[in-house]
Amino acid sequence: MITINPSLKNIFNFRVKKLTAMVIVIIALINIVFWLIGKIQLLTFNYNNNPQATMKIVTSVSFLLIGLKYIVKKSNVFYIFSAGIAIQILQLINIYGLSFFKSSSLITIILFLLSFLVIYFETIYQKNKIVLILNTLVYLISFFCIYYFFIDPNFLANIKGFESISWNTAILFHINSLSSYQLILRKKAEQVYTLNNHTFNLNPFKFFPIYFGVPILTIVIVSILVHFMFIKMNFALFLIFLVLNGISILSAFIFVAKFIKLFNMILKAQITLTENNIRLTEKNKYLEDFASITSHNLKEPIVALNNIVELKNNEIYRDALSNEELDDMLKTNIGNLNKTIDTIYKFLMAIKKGESCNFEYVSISSSFEEQQKNLLDFTTNLEVTVNFKITHNLNFPKVYIDSILYNLLSNSYKYCTPNKPLIITIEDEFDGPNYIIKYKDNGLGIDLKKYGNEIFKPNKRFHKTHLPSTGFGLYFTKIHVEKINGLIHIQSEVNEGTTFILTFKNKKNEGSNN
């Protein structure tokens, strides 16, 4: 699990929140003190033009509640929300009936209602879309007030509901809305950052203090400088817009730069994942081949060994075969079994390495000769003539060409015509870029009109034989031919024989390997 850098987590959770809470609480407390000592005119901008444009005590108390939401535990936020809403309802009653105390302006009450609803949906009910809508209203209204305090302070006094809103009230609402934006984004940022190892340097959210903290500080500092007449209002407005635009450009640049880097990483990861999937798919196919080759190629040697043991223990055949002949048969079959196991083992090692180029390659003549030896016991009572007419003798993956030739040869031996010499012919040629091997015998043949659609299907036998047969030989032959980019076709007539045509596409003519 990826851990978050503690310093960055502090940035997320505390710095902007602490700054906002500190500003809101301090200004609210100072405002209360100036009301109590009767010096509120010294604190409030535009007091001489509009004495009503002051931040009332009830306004300060409401801001204290908003400031506390950044400090108290989440379980206590509901009480802050309830108290804040109750105060605003009380103010509305006071404005439209009782008039017991100096209430905030109507727009201030509306902004407080929106702000406390933001607290509710942000912390308690947790609906970010609603929070975003409500907070945006607070942001726009407060920014509107700040803008006209700098441009034309008397303009707001002429708008119904805005008559007594003060500049510091508008500033605190604006600061709080910026902080709320930060909180909304921080939740998303933490979810992303938990999945982002800091070593990738992809995290743009660590710049949140710049995005939100700098505007807050700028508005506060500029407002103080204007209040004490250190700078003119037009220059103050210029500074605020300069900082806000600069922060917007900076944040856009940082996010775009990080996004480009992230996109490149995703693209590279996608390419790597695709390549790994291709290799995994290929490896799974080879593993399927491994299982099929193992089950098929080991079965017949084991059956042959079992038959030899039965012959040795059967009194009827003791006079026909000497112990030495039986021992020689055992040694031959054990040797063939060891070769088969060795080939399968090498095939498995190539699969583990994950590259087909790691397969052992052998020539057709070498593989054909080896399969003849492996099937020597099948020819004990047969008269066999082999016409080996391979002239190009190209190399193929041993595990596949061995299986193909083994199955073709064993089928010729198993399904030869009784009392008729068996003739096997294997030859090759190039037809353009394609390499063609023709394997022909004069055996029993297959009725293609009857069985043509079932030739290469699994568990199919078309003749009875006393020799071991799995019914999967031609099925595996077709699969293994296709594995080495080939196609297999059959031509056959009953009692005339069978021809298998193996076509390998785009096989390079490497010359003779004899």
Secondary structure, 3 states (H helix, E strand, C coil): CCCCCHHHHHHHHHHHHHHHHHHHHHHHHHHHHHHHCCCHHHHCCCCCCCCCCCCCHHHHHHHHHHHHCCCCCHHHHHHHHHHHHHHHHHHHHHHHHHCCCCCCCHHHHHHHHHHHHHHHHHHHCCCHHHHHHHHHHHHHHHHHHHHHHHHCHHHHHCCCCCCCCCHHHHHHHHHHHHHHHHHHHHHHHHHHHCCCCHHHCCCCHHHHHHHHHHHHHHHHHHHHHHHCCCCCHHHHHHHHHHHHHHHHHHHHHHHHHHHHHHHHHHHHHHHHHHHHHHHHHHHHHHHHHHHHHHHHHHHHHHHHHHHHHHHHHCHHHCCCCCHHHHHHHHHHHHHHHHHHHHHHHHHHHHHHHCCHHHCCEEEHHHHHHHHHHHCHHHHCCCCEEEEEECCCCCEEEHHHHHHHHHHHHHHHHHCCCCCCCEEEEEEEEEECCEEEEEEEECCCCCCHHHHHHHCCCCCCCCCCCCCCCCCCHHHHHHHHHHHCCEEEEEEEECCCEEEEEEEECCCCCCCCCC
